[in-house]
């Protein structure tokens, strides 16, 4: 018992409490202002006219940004040799260089300078911009994992990732306040804001201690704090949905922007209050296990001592092994223990990883490609006047879907359900949405389908980080999760090409004049339900494959989650007996 008390007494006190909440606020800020790929449509027309390229070539530039994610694993390698703050600043430097170059292309080439920019160079610049986003994301993932114990780690990850879905709204507010009718201002903001927020978050990151996840927080207190932060995030999302799309005067835009910045800064109250009035974090919550020390524990495990307690755990393990070693393909080689570290070589040899990869590739990635094509879809269905509303619906539903990804953690004590099961449930609305829009191609079906796709893809984007950590190990997430998201550029190219082929096959070539720039361009334009009917059906079938794959993943990994839950309950019972002096 003295050993347990000794460990509790050395938890780092209020200093550690202050640090971990400050780090969480820093990751929220970084995520909120580094989703620079979401505002591509705001300046794409200006970039196209400045470079003098076709619509097809412009689409390849959009794909190049996604292609940067294929090299996101390099951030995990960088973290093996460089400290976190160095990787953060390198990410900002990459983004600054890439977007500054694009700003130069628009500003100076439009001015009539006799300079020819090779298209491969522009493609490379867009790829580097996409790569910088991956590096920012990896830094935030690692910060949350290092700063929070396994009990609260997934809540921290979900909260941080959720704000990435609001980046476009924040950039719109900044652009409206500075120069609402100048597309190039978005590129200037894309270059400067990530660097500014990186410098602003740097002090908290420098104070980050890799051993802060060992702290004995009070679970009830921490859950209340997280609940408050999620409520504040919900209010921020509602604020941006209501005011984010307003085209107003400069003074009004500045006022709205100030309100958004205040809401973004409000979470600072948490680390400030932690440093001023230290909450006792050394007494365990009687409803929660005592050990929060192991940073390698799976997110849904409450305890993971290496010593087994009683026959219950052994029997659970035996049941799991028997369940996984049946002769069926479904159970062959399944994950036997949550949180086991997987090297890159071991990862690509794991059947569960490829089921997971397929579920993501045929699920969330399709939703992302749908959002990229939403402008053409609205135009073809004579819903162009509702495009801003549709984009707001997708963005807000994606954000709230990301927030909902924390639901498994808030309900963990009441509802025992594997996170892979939640992932499968989140995929269910997506094929329904595509088949709905395939069957009824009208305004109402388009709005409903867009909302369902946004919710589903947002949930998967946020939950995927926690699933990767649980199934393949938290310490390997920097490389493993970036291997997972290599599916995004592949899906962007494949699904976008499917949509383009169907669109072009049913369209007619005509001259279209851009109402903003006055530039005439000859392109293929398709109007009517035929333009995306086949695409919706194909995408619906693809997402159904993703749903089946996620269900198979759930069935294969469920024994590991059952074993984890049984082990956690057994350890908790033994700890309560020890505290009461019961032999």
N, C-alpha and C positions, 0 to 999 in steps of 0.2 A: 504493500500500500504506500510505503514511503517513496518508492520509486515513481509511482503515479503522481504523488503530490509534488515531488521534485520536478518532474517534467512540466507540470502545470505552472509551477512558479517561475519557470524560465521562458515563458512564452513571448517575451518581447514587449509586454505591456501596451500602454496607449500608443507608443511610437509605431508599433507594428500595425495597430488598428488604423491609425491615420494614414500610413503608407498604402495599405492595400485598397482603401476606399479612394484615395487620391489617384492611384494607378487606374482604377476602374473609370473614374471621371475622365482621366486623360485618354483612355481608349475610346470612350464615347465621343469625345471631341474629334479624335483622329478619324474615326469611322464616319462621323457626320459630314466631314469636309474633304474626304478623299475618294468618294465615289464619283470620280470625274468622268467615268464612262457613261453616266446616265444623262449627260447634257449634250451628247454628240449631235442630236437632231437640231439643236439650237443654232449651231454654226456650220452644219454640214453643207448647206447651200452656198454659203460664202466661200467655204474651202473649195467646193467644186468649181465655182466660177473663177476663182483666183488661179487655180491650177489648170483650168481648161480641160477637165477630164469628163468622161462619160458617167452616166448613172451607175453602170456596172462597175466601173473602176472605183467609184465612191463607195459602193457596197463592199468591195474588197478591203477598203481602208477601215470600214467598221469591223470587218472580220479580223483585221490585223490587231485591233485592240484586244479582241477576245483571244487571239492567238498568243498574246503576251502571257496569258494564264498557263499556256502549255510549258512555259519556262519558269513558272512560279516556284517549282521545287528548288531553284537556285537560292531562294531566300532561306530555305532550311539549311542548305549547305553553308551559306554565309554566316548563319548563327552558330555554326560549329567552330568558327574561327574568329568571329567578331562579336563585341558586346552588343546588346540590344539597341542602345542609343546610337551606335555607329550605323547599324542596319537601318534604323529609322531615318537618319540624316541622309544616307545613301538613297533611300526610297524617295525622299523629298528632292534630292539632286537629280535623280532620273526623271521625275515628273516635271521639274522645272525646265530641264533641258528639252524634253520632248514637246511640251506645250508652248514653250517660248519659240521653238523652231516653227511650230504650226502658226503661231501668232505672227511671226515674221513673214511666213508665206502669204497670209491674208493681207496684212497691212502694207507690205512693200511691193508685193507683186501686183496688188490691186492698184497701187499708185502709178503703175505703168513702167516700173523698172524692167529693163531688158535682161531679165535673168530667167534662165530655164532650169527648173528644179527636176532632177530625174525622179520618175515615179517610184523606183525601188527605194530611194532615200526617204520619200514621204511614207512609204509603207513601213520602213524600218522605224521611223520616228513614232508612228502610231503603235507599233508593236512595243516599243520601249515604254510608251505611256501606259499601255495595259500591264506591262510587267511591274511598273512602279506601284500600281494598285495592289497587285498580289503581295508585294513586299510589305506594304502597309498592313494588309490583312494579317499576314503571318506574324508581324510584330505584335499586333493586338491580341491574337490568339495566345501567343506564348506569354504575354504579360498577364492575361487572365488566368492561365493555368498555373503560372508561378506564384500568383498573389493570393489565390483562393484555394481552400481545401476542396476535396472531392464533393463534399455535401453541397457547396454553393458554386462550384466552378461553372456548371452548365448555365446557372442563372446569370452569372457574370458574362459568359460568352454570348448568350442570347440577347441580353440587353445591349451589349456593345455592337453586335452585328445588326441589330434592328435599326440603329441610327444610320447605317450605311444606306438603307432604303430611302432616307430623307435627304440625301445629298443633293438631288436635283432640285428639291424645293428650296433648300438653303441657297444654292447657286442662283436660282431664279430671283430670290429676294435681293441678293447682292447686285445682280445685274440690273434689276429694276431701279435700285437706289443709285447706281452709278450711271448707266447709259442703257436704258431699256431697248433701244432700237438699233444697237450696234452689236451684231453677232460676235465680233472678234473679242468683245469684253469677256465672254465666257472662257476663251482660251487664256486670256490674261489672268482671270481668276483661277483657272485650273492650274496655272503655273505658280501663282503666289500663295493662295490660301493653304494648300497642303504644307508648304514650307513654313508659313506663319504658325499654323497649328502645331507642327512638329516642334518648333522652337518653344512655343507656349507650353507644350506637354513635357518638354525635356526634363525640367526639374523633378517632376513626379517619377519619371522613368529612371532617372539617375538614382533616386532614393529607393527604387524597387529592390527588394531583397528576395533572392530565390527561395529563402526559407520561410517567407511569410505564410506560405500555404500550410506550414506546420502549426500555426497559431491555434490556440484553443478558443475559437469564437463561441459565443453563446448562440446556438442555432436558432432559438426563438427570436432573439434580438436581430440576428442577421436576416432572417426571413421577413421580419417586419420592415427592416430597412430596404430590402429588395422590393417588397410590395410597394413601399412608398416611391421608390425610383421608377418602378414600372407604371404606377399611376401618373407620375410626372411625365414619363415618356409618352403615355397615352394622350395627355393634355397637349404636349408639344406637337404630336401628330395631328390632333384635331385642329390646333391653331394653324398649322401649315396648310392643311387641307382647305380650311376656310379662307385664309388670307393669301396663300401662296400664289394663286393664279390671278390675283387682282392686278390689273394694269391701271395704275393710279399716277398721281403727280409725284414728283421727286421727293417732296417733303413727307407725303403720306407713306411712300415706299420706305423712306428712312425710318419712320416711326414703326412700321410693321417689322422691318429688319431688326430694330432695337429690341422689340418685344421677343422676337425669336432668339436673339442672342442672350437675353435675360433668362429665358426658359432653358437654354442650353447651359447657362452658368449656374442655375439653381442647384444642381446636384452637388456643387462644392460645399453646400451646407453640411453634408454628411461627414467628409474628412475634417471640416472645421469643428463640428460638434464633437467628433471623436477625440480631437486633440485638446479641446477645452474642458470637457467633462468626460473622463474616461469611464466607459461602461465596464463593469467587472466581467472579464472574459476568462476567468480562471475556474469558475464553478460550472460543472457540466449541466446541461439541460437534462432533467430526469427522463424526458421522453426521447432522448437521443443518445447514441453511443458516445463514449468518452474520447475515443481516439480519432483525432483529425490530422494525424501527423504525416501520413504517407502521401506525398504528392503524386505517386504513381497509381493511386487507387482509381478504379472506375468511377464515373460520375454518380452512378446510382447506388454505389456501395457506401455504406456508412462505416464500415470497419473492415480492415483487411490484414489483421495480424497473421503472421506466417504460421503460428501454432494453431492447431485445430482444437476445438472445444467440444468434446463429446462425439457420440456416434452419429448425431443428426447431420453434421457437415459431411462426414465420411460417406454416409448413406446417400446424401444428395449428390456428392461427386460420383458415387458409383452409378446412381440413376442416370446422371448426365452422360457418363461414359457409355453406358449401355444404350441410351437413347440415340447417341451420336454415331455409334458403331453398328447400327443396323445395316443390313446389306443394301439399303436403298440409296439411290443417287442423292436424294434430298438430304440425307444425314451424313454422307461420307465427308470426312475431313472438316467438320464444322468447328467453330470456335468453342474451345472447352473452358476458357476462363476469361472473364472480362479484364481489360487493362493490360493484357500481355503485350509486351513490346514486339513490334514487327519491323524488321529491317525492310528496305525497299525490295530486296530479293525475295524475302519471305512473303512480303505483301502480294507481289504479283503472282506468286504460286498458290495463293489462298483462294479457294472457291468462293468463300463469303465475300471477299473483296470484289470479285467480278460480278456477283449478284448485286452488290451495293453500287458498283460502277454503272451497271445497266439500269438500275432503278433511277439513278441520278441523270444519266444520259438520256433516258426515255421519259423523264419526268420534268424536273425543274429546268433543264436546259431547253426543252421544248417551250416552256412558259416564257423563258427569256427571249427566244427567237420570235415568239408571238408578239411580245411587246415591241420588238424592233420593227415588226411589220404592221403595227397597229395603224399607222398613218395611211398606208395603202389600203388596208382592209376597210377602214372607215370611208375612204374616198370611193372605193368600188361599190360599197353598199349605200351610197348617197348620204353618209353620216358625217361628212367633212366638218359641218358646223358644230358637231358634238365631239370633235377630236380632243380638244382641251379637257373636256369633262371625262372622256374615256381614259386619257392619260392620268388624270387625277384619280380616277377610280382604281386603275391598276396600281399606281404608286402607293395610294393609301392602303389598299387591301394587301399589297405586298408587305408594307410596314407592319400592319396589324397581324398579318400571318407570322411575321418574324417574332412579334411579341408573344403570340400564342404558343410559340415553340417552347416557352418556359413553363407551359401548363403541366407537363409531366413532372416537373420538379416541385411545383406547388402542391400537386395532388399525390406526390409519391407516398405519403404516409396513409392516404385514404384509398388510393387506387394503385394496386401493384400490377403494372403493365410495362412490358419491355419497350424501350425507346424505339426499337426497330418496328414494333407494332404501331406506335404513333406515326412513324414515318410512312408505313403502308396506309394508315387511315388518312393521312394528309394527301396522299397521291390519288385517293379515290375520286375527289371532285374534278380532277383534270380531264380524264377521258369523258366524263359526263358533260363537262362544259363544251368540249369540241364536238361531241355528237349532237348536243343541243344546238350549237350554231350551224352545224351541217344540216340539221333537219329544218330549223326555223331561222332563216337568215333575215332578221329584221332588227330594228333598233333595240327593242327590249331584250331579245336573246343575246345581242352583242354586249349590252351592258352587264347582264347577268353572267354570261360566259367570261367576260373580262374580270369581273369581281372574283369568280371562283378560281380562275387561273392565277390571279394575283395572290389570293390567300394561300393556295396550295404551294406555289413556287416559293413564296416568302417563307413559309413554315419550313420547307425543305432546305432552303439556303442557310437558315439559322440553325436548324437542328443537326445538319450534316456534320458540323464541327464537333459537337458532342458525341455523335454516333461514331465518328472516326476515332476519337479519343478513347471511347469505351471499348470498341472492338479491336483496335490495333495499337493501343498504347498512347498515353498522353505525351511522353517524352519524344515520340517519333512524329508528332503531328505536323511539325514544320515541313517535313518532306512528304509524309504520307497524304496529307490533305491536298497538297498541291499536285500530287500524282493523280488524285481523284478528280480534280477540277480540270485536268487536261481534256476531259470530255466536252467542256464548254466550247472551245474553238472548233472541235470536230463537229459538234452538234450545230453550231452556228453556221458552219459551211454547208453541211449536209441538208439540214432542215430549211435553211434559207434558199438553197438551190432548188429544193422541191417546190417551194412556194413560187420562186421566180419562173421555173419552167411552166408551171400551171398558169401563172399570170400571163406570161408572154404568149403562150399557146392560144389564149382566149382574148387577147387584146388586139388593139389596132394602133398603128403608128400615126402619131399626129404631133403638131407643134403646140407646145404649151408655154405660156409666158408666166414667169414668176411675178406675182403681184407686188412683192416687196422690192425685188431688185430690178424688175423690168427686163430681165434676160430671157430670151426665147430659146427653147431647147426642144429638139425633136426626140421624142421618146415613145415607148409603147405604153398605151393607157388602156386599162380594162375596166369596164363598168358592168355591174350586175352581179347576181349571186354566183354565176358560173366561175368568176375569177378566183374564188377561194373555197368553193364547195368541195372539190376533190382534195384540196390541201387540208381542210378541216377533218375530212374523213381519215386521211392518211395519218395526220397528227393524232387523231383520236385512237387509231389502232396502235400507233407507236407508244402512246402514254398508257394504253391498256397493257402492253408488254412490260412497261416499267412497273405498273401496279402488280402484275403477276410476279415479277422478279422481287419486288419488295415484300410480298407475302411469303415467298420462299425464303428470303433472308430472315424474316421474323420467325418462321417455323424452325429454321436451323439454329438460330441464336437464342430462342426462348429457354432451352435448358440451362444455358449459361446465366441468364438473368434470374431464373428460378434458384439456381445454386447460390448466386450472389445474395439474393434476398434472404434465403434460408440461413446462410452464413452470418449475415448481418444481424438477423433476429437472435440467433444463438449467442453471438458475442454480446449483444445488448443484454440478454437475460443473465448471462454469466456475470457481467459487470454490475448489474443491479444486485445480484446475490452477494457479490463481494462487498459492495458498499453497505449492505444491510448486515454484514457479518454472517450470512447464511452459508454453511459449508456446501 
